[in-house]
Amino acid sequence: MLILRSLLFNIAFYLNLTFWMIVLIPTLVAPRRFFMRGAKLWATSSQWLMRVVAGIRVEIVGREKIPPGGILVAAKHQSLWETFALLPLFDDPAFILKRELMWIPFFGWYTWKGGSVPVNRKKGAQALIQMMARAREEAQHGRQILIFPEGTRRPAGAPPAYKFGVSHLYQNLGVPCLPIALNSGLYWPRRRFIRRPGTIRLEILDLIPAGLTRDEFFKRMQEEIETASDRLLAEGRRELGLDPAREAAESLSNG
């Protein structure tokens, strides 16, 4: 049953994605707000499919902690899920992403239309300066700058691998940071076919004020995200009846 539900969901998810990519084509020549509304509807419909087809519910705690205006959002990254699930939570989000993703037909066009902030990792310090300037401009316009500080998806429970670039971004933007913890990797594991029924939990943590030193911010952000994520992972494993050692071994075997 698990394999069948996972198969049906994966088919439904990508058919739904294709449908919305076609529907949103006219928004490429419309004001950005129209595209963002459509993107949020896609995200909401995807989560509806998760619940109905895969049996995956979502519990979000701490919505009241999201302030108005420009902020930096630093989220744990374990799954494909959070790349779209964060969209409906924020008024006008802008993702920090690899520049290469913007070259993908349709997907890249939509990341451009959504005002994402690209990073050319091959250019090193120059790319960081360009990314910061663009992110600062977007934050000054009241947008929420979303970044996954580890840079890529990490298996659920893997040792943290935060990149220090998020600290430079925090200091450069001069805005508060909203940390986000989650346990999505248990239910939608990276690079795996299986979708486990249960409840993905996402927790919006207390706002970290602007003005800390880069080292103070980095330590506080990582500790708060990791502590909360570990707690959510423990809750998820109890729900699923998973053995942490076995889950870690399966994650490593899948890269």
HELIX and SHEET records of a PDB file:
HELIX    1   1 LEU A    2  VAL A   23  1                                  22    
HELIX    2   2 ILE A   25  VAL A   29  5                                   5    
HELIX    3   3 ARG A   32  LEU A   49  1                                  18    
HELIX    4   4 MET A   50  ALA A   54  3                                   5    
HELIX    5   5 ARG A   63  LYS A   65  5                                   3    
HELIX    6   6 TRP A   81  ALA A   85  1                                   5    
HELIX    7   7 LEU A   87  LEU A   89  5                                   3    
HELIX    8   8 ARG A   99  TRP A  103  5                                   5    
HELIX    9   9 PHE A  107  LYS A  113  1                                   7    
HELIX   10  10 ARG A  121  LYS A  123  5                                   3    
HELIX   11  11 ALA A  125  GLN A  140  1                                  16    
HELIX   12  12 GLY A  165  LEU A  173  1                                   9    
HELIX   13  13 SER A  184  LEU A  186  5                                   3    
HELIX   14  14 ARG A  214  LEU A  240  1                                  27    
HELIX   15  15 PRO A  244  SER A  253  1                                  10    
SHEET    1   A 7 ILE A  56  VAL A  61  0                                        
SHEET    2   A 7 GLY A 198  ILE A 204  1                                        
SHEET    3   A 7 CYS A 177  LEU A 182 -1                                        
SHEET    4   A 7 ILE A  71  ALA A  75  1                                        
SHEET    5   A 7 GLN A 144  ILE A 147  1                                        
SHEET    6   A 7 PRO A  93  LYS A  98  1                                        
SHEET    7   A 7 VAL A 117  VAL A 119  1                                        
END                                                                             
